[in-house]
Amino acid sequence: MQRATRPVERCTKPRPQLPGGDRMLADVLSGLRARPRSLPSRYFYDDRGSRLFQWISRLPDYYLTRVEREILERSGDAMVAPFGDGPCTVVDLGAGDGHKTHRLLRRLLGRPAGVTYAPVDLAQAALDEATARVGGELPGVSLRPVRAAYGRALRQLASQPGLGPKLVLFLGSSIGNLEHAAARALLRELRIAMRPGDHLLVGFDMVKPLPLLRRAYDDPQGVTRAFNFNLLVRLNRELGATFDLEAYRHVATWDPVRPAMESWLECTSAQSVRVGRSTIALEMGERIRTEISCKYRDQQITGFAADAGFTEVGRFADPAGWFVDALWRAPG
Ligand code: AVI
């Protein structure tokens, strides 16, 4: 992996919390005991899961990444237009896709006052990768990785002098992996942590014909299936769970109410799974939900902005209207 070529200022110190394994065990057991049964999708992203997601994002059927990149390429100038000639900072929630961030950062380069890139993630490996990538490709950018939850990271950055107004990126429809109430709570927390004049750019995947959605979440190459199964592999390895990988199949369904695509692992035979000291009995045909990927309509986007107290500045979409990047300002 490439390393950053200059010193990187870190502002990190995760809050003490339950040891990782205990927290994971508690989350997994409460999900498996709930109805419908579920597993938290945040545990997808171990090293292999992150690599599988990168692979998904290059699949022709997984249009989200490709279409959002095209939007950023086409509308990047308008997205960075609110930032004058002074210093500014691009905050990347989730230390996301380098190709996307690159498209915005390079438009801010060459400004006399400079630009800072602040990737935010809980995983040190993701931060190292993001800073190495940007440090290697855009040597004019200052680097300030933050290892913390999103709201906390923004509060930390707000108290640091010299960073200028911020463009906070929450791309890739990551918001879609949250239930609406959780998404609203997060957006409110972000708005409160942002300063007047800071902007948030949020990616929303829009409702579209079902066959397109089905192929995106159940691709013929089986990469999404492998991504879903990797969750069980991780739980077997890290919690000593006894999921028999042969006894499940990947299922992607459409919920028209949220609306959302949902990913499941369905038992193909009755199972008795040990997780920690507990045993979970699953019947043949029973499903465990592993992810929701909400899809949006224009009015929902308006509602999210208003609910969180942002002022809408612009909406950037591809010609087919499959994906929207919404630009919102934190008001004074
Ligand atoms: C990261 N997130 C926005 C992806 C999505 O589309 O919900 C994760 C994913 N799950 C299956 N494929 C991709």
Residues whose N, C-alpha, C, O or C-beta is under 5 A from the ligand:
A	BS01	AVI	I56 G172 S173 S174 A216 I292 S293
